[in-house]
Amino acid sequence: MGRVKGFGLKRMAKKLSGMYPGVFGADFSANKRSLRSMGLKMESKIEFNKLAGEITVITKKVARQKQENEPTQAPVAAAPVVA
């Protein structure tokens, strides 16, 4: 089982991923770089990494939900061949 993240951290991650939807992706390292380039300062490196990880989880969850909600095309039945 994973570690429990605080509610404030999750709230901040949701807020940031909602405010900047195109900035964050499914890559943890890229999300860390994006947070650093925004000039975000955290109390500790551990909290910073937890925030980047939670943003990654949220981004993956949103992508998975979009994929599940896409309508799938029904296979087209071929016309019967009359011999």
N, C-alpha and C positions, 0 to 999 in steps of 0.2 A: 504494500500500500504506500501511497505517496505521502508527502508531508502536507500539512494543512496550511493554507495561506490565509492571512488575515483578510477580513471583510474590506477594510480600507484599501488594501493593495488591489483586491479584485475590482473595487469600484473605480479606482484610478486607472486600471488597465482597460476597463470597459469604456471609460470616458475618453482616454487617449486614442483607443482604436476606433471609436466613433467619430472623434474630431478629425482624425487623419486616416481615412480609410485606405488610401492608396499607398501610404508610406510603409505600413507594416505588412509582413508576409509570414510564411510558414517556416522561415529560417531564423533560429534563435540568434545566431551571430549577427545577422543583418539587422535584426530588431534592436540588438544592443548598440550597433553603430548608429542606427537611426535615432535612438534615444540620446546618445552622446552628441550627435550633430544638432539636436534640438536644444542642447544646453541644459538638459535636465540634471539637477543635482539631488542626490539621495544621501541619507545619513550614512549608509554603509554600502559596500560593494555587494554584499549578500542581498540586501533589499533591492538594489538595482537589478541584479540577476533574476530575482524572483519576479520583479515587474516585467522584465523582458520575456521571461518564461510564460507568465500568465497571458501576455499579449499574444504570444505564439499559440497558446492553447485556444484562445478566443478566435484568432484568425483561422485556425484549422477547423474549428467547430462551425464557423460561419460558412466556410467553403464547402464543408461536408453537407450542411443543410441546403445550400444552393444546389448542389449536385443531386441531392435526393428529391428536391422539389421540381427539378426540370422534368417536363413531360417527355416520356419516352415514346418513340414512334412505334406504332403497332406494325408488325411485319405484314407486308402486302402479300395477299394470297395470289398465287399464280392461277391463271385461267386454266380450267381443265382441258386437256388435250383430247380431241375427238379423233379417233382413227378410222 
